């Protein structure tokens, strides 16, 4: 949800906002969670360096964005759950009625549905895929395997973020992906999941580049890491050109 989040945490930086308490979706890095009915919860995590806050101004900013979206798409389409800051780490938790609402609100592509439906909707399962059992890669997967089970569901996303699904991952695309559990992956540019055929690759960045968070992009006057000449930190959630496919049951 980075378009709003960049603006939100830009506001945090500019006016020195800081809030308290925890969050119900526990994670140390930005996370997108998709439940079995296709509803979405997102948690954005950013490091801040400020020491003061105006909580009322922060909440007003977020609510204005939510109200504008829900006025057009329905009251339950997007909800602000929590905004908190502890020890210089800001977290914002949002809920969305559907993956389409997540995409519409944030401008980040997210799809959820059955594999067979995704094909009808124009998605193609190109590139390398890994077969997964019990949270471990067991080999390379073919399109025929993935297409063969009509009960399989898929989450498709274009963003550097952690993703959790309600179910068990059976297949996953290899580019930009690290498998972190039976129901979780970490998506970062430069990751490559070893399926036993393609071989694993370590992230490669130009010499001398620095890892910066989303808020630091803002301080440089850009949301584009390539334009800034630096690479995203592990907790950033920049939109990418690569589709990540998480196939599960």
N, C-alpha and C positions, 0 to 999 in steps of 0.2 A: 504494500500500500504506500509506495514511496512518493508519489506525487504530492499527496496530502502530507505525508510524514516529513518530507523535505521542508515544506512550508511550515509545518508545525514545529519541528525542531529548529528551524531557522528563527522562528519566533522565540523559542526558548533561549537561543543564544543571544538574540538581540535585546531581550528585556530581562534576561537572567532569571527565568522561571525555574522553580523547583518545588516538587510536591512530595508527599510521603505515602507510606503503606505498601502492601504487597500486591500481587496480582494472582488471579485464580488459575491462569494458564502459566504454569511455571516453566521457565526456560532462561538460559543465559544468553541466547542469541535469537535473532528474529525468526519467527516460526509461523507457518501457515498450517492450520489443522482443518481437515475435511472429514466430517462425520459420515455415518452410513446413509444418511438421507440427503447428503449433498450440501448441508449447511456448512459455513466456514467461520472459523475464529482465527484472527490474526493477532500476533504479538510482535510489536516492533520495539527493538532495544537499541538505544543509542547512548554513547558515553558523552557526558557534558562536563564542563569545567566551571560552571557558575555556582554562586553561593546564595542567591536570593530568588524569591519567586513572587508572582502575583497569580495565585491559583484561579481567581475569578476570571482574569483575562484569558488565561489558557483554556479554561472550560468553555468560555464564550466563543473562542475561535473555533474549537472543534465542533461545538453544537451548531454553529452557523453552517458549516460544511455538511453536517449530517442532515440538518433540517432542509437544506436546499435539495439534497438528493432524495430524501424520503417524501418530500412534497410532490415529486414527480413519479416515484417508483413504489410508494406505499410505506406506511409507518413502520412496519417490521423489517424492511429491506436492509437497513443498516442501523446498528446501535453502538454507541460508545459504552463500553463496559467499565474500563478503569484507565486512569492516567496516574502514574506514580513515579517518584524519583527517590532513590536511596543511594547514598554514597556516590553521588555523581553519575548514576546510571538511570536514564529515563526509560520508562516502559509505557506503551500505550496498547491497550487491548480493545479490539473491535469485534463485533459479530455481524455476520451477513446471512441473509435468508438463503441465498444461492451463490454458487461460484460466479454466475453472471453479475450478481450485485457487487461482489468483490471486484470484478473486472471493471464494471461501470463506475464504481466509486473511486478506484485507484488508478485506472488507466494501465493496469498490468494484466496481461492475459492469463486467465485461469479457467480451465475447463474440467468438468466432472460429469461422468456418465458411464454407460456401458461401452465396451470397446467397439461393439458392432454399431452403436449409435455414433461414436466418434468418427468412424469411417464414413458413415453417411453424411456427417457434418463437415467432411472435407479434410480431416487429419490423416496424414500418411506416416506409417511407422518405418521411416527410413533410418539408416545408420545402424550402429552396433547396439545389440540388446543382450542383457545377461539374464539367465534363469536363476531364480532365487528360491531357496527352501530354508525355512527356519532362520531367516536373517542372514544367510550365507549364500554367496554366489556358487552355483554348481556347474556353470558352463555357459556357453553361448546359446542364445535363443533365436529362433527363426520367426518370420512373420506368420508362417503357417501355424506354429504352436500358439502364438498369441491370439490369432484370429479364430482358432479352433474351438475355444470354450466360450459359449454365448453368455455365460454368467459372469465373466470377468468384467471388472470395472476399471476405470482409468482416471487418474488425475494428470492433467497436462498443464504445465506452468512455464512461463518465461521470466524467471527472476532468480537472483542469487539469494537464497534463503533456505532455512531448514523446512522440511515438509513432513507432516505426520498425517497418516490416514487411519480411519477406523476399519481395520481389517488386517490381512497379512499380504505383504508384497510377494508377488509371484514372478514378475518380470520388471525390468527397469532399463531405460536407455543408459548408455555408458558415458556419453560426453557430458562433462561438467558435474558428474555425480559421484558422491561417496555414500555407500550404504552404511547406515549407523544403527540399524535394528530391524526387527521383523516388520515394523510399521513406519520406519523413519528413514529419510535420506537427507543429506546435506548437499545443496546445489551451489557450486561456486565455479566461476570461470577458471579453467586450468585443471580442475579435477578430471580424472578419467578412470572409470571403473573397469578393472581387469576381469574379462569374462573367459580368460583362458586361451583366447585366440588373438585378440588385438593387442594385449599387453597393456600394463598400467603406465600412466605418464604422470610425472610430477608437474605442478604448476610452474610455468615459465614466465618470467617478467623481465623487462629490461633492467640491466645493471643500474644500481643506484636508486631505483624507485622505492617509494615508501608506501606503507599500508596506512590508508586514511579512512576514517569513518564517514558516514553520510553527512554529519554535521560539519566536518572539516571540508567536504566538497563545497558546502555552502559558503564557508569563509573565504574560499578561493574564487567565488563568484560563478561556479559551474556545477551542474548536476552530472556532467559527463566525465567519467574517470579517464577516458582516452584523451579527451581534450585537455585535461589537467596534467597529463603526462605521468600519472601515478596509477597504482593498482588499488582495487577495493580491499578493505580489511575483511576478515572472515565474517564479521557480523553485519556487513552491509547487504542491502537487498536491492541492488541495482537491477533494472530490467535488462535482459540479454536478448540476443538474436537466436539463441538455441532453445528449442523445445525440449523440456524434460518430461518423459513419459513414465508414470508410476502405475503399473498394472497390478491389480490386487483382487482378492476375493474375501 
